[in-house]
Amino acid sequence: MKELFADLRGAVVSTVVLAVVCCGLYPLVVLGIAQLAFPDKANGSLIRDPDGTVRGSKLLGQDFAGAKYFHPRPSAAGNGYDAANSGGSNLGPASQKLNDALKDRVAAYRAENGVSETDAVPADAVTASGSGLDPHISVRNAELQVPRVAKARGLSEDQVRKLVQQNTDRAGLGFLGEEGVNVLLLNRALDAAATQSR
């Protein structure tokens, strides 16, 4: 009986020590290092107004409507870009529902951006990402939206293209992945340009 209590006490003490180290000290050390070395990333890459109001994150997409904004790729996350409901549609290539949705999205994209029937529509313009929260669109998708946005804002297409270039994230190390345009940052830059021109 004495040995049983000794073993039980050892197990309880080990559990408590490991819980304190693994669930308390280790996370605090990692958090501290992250806050010192990468404070922006450790806090969610938040985008703030000059007054400190949080407007979003560089890592999460937001829905934008209206001709004066660049539009993100479709989202299947909850009611659209719902970070608490991240996920894809889970519809496969044989799904009639997906095929119907793609046809409708292609037609709407062509009409909205003046894309002819012979020009290809970028895949990211009509398909949702796996998470439904992708903040980027392809450079080609952004280029096709430039004329609509420029006209709606009364800017030249060159001015809008310059903002697209400034908000394009390059491929990692110059060759990993593809370039992508951060829609939230681009639309904020457009709003800032409109405010400055007044």
Buried (B, 14 or more C-beta within 10 A) or exposed (E): EEEEEEEEEEEEEEEEEEEEEEEEEEEEEEEEEEEEEEEEEBEEBEBEEEEEEEEBBBBBBBBBEEEBBBBBBBBBBBEBBBBEBBBBBEBEEEEEEBEEBBEEBBEEBBEBBEBEEEEEBBEBBBBBBEBBBBBBBBBBBBBBBBBBBBBBBEBEEEBBBBBBEEBBBEEEEEEEEEBBBBBBBBBBBBEEBEEEEE
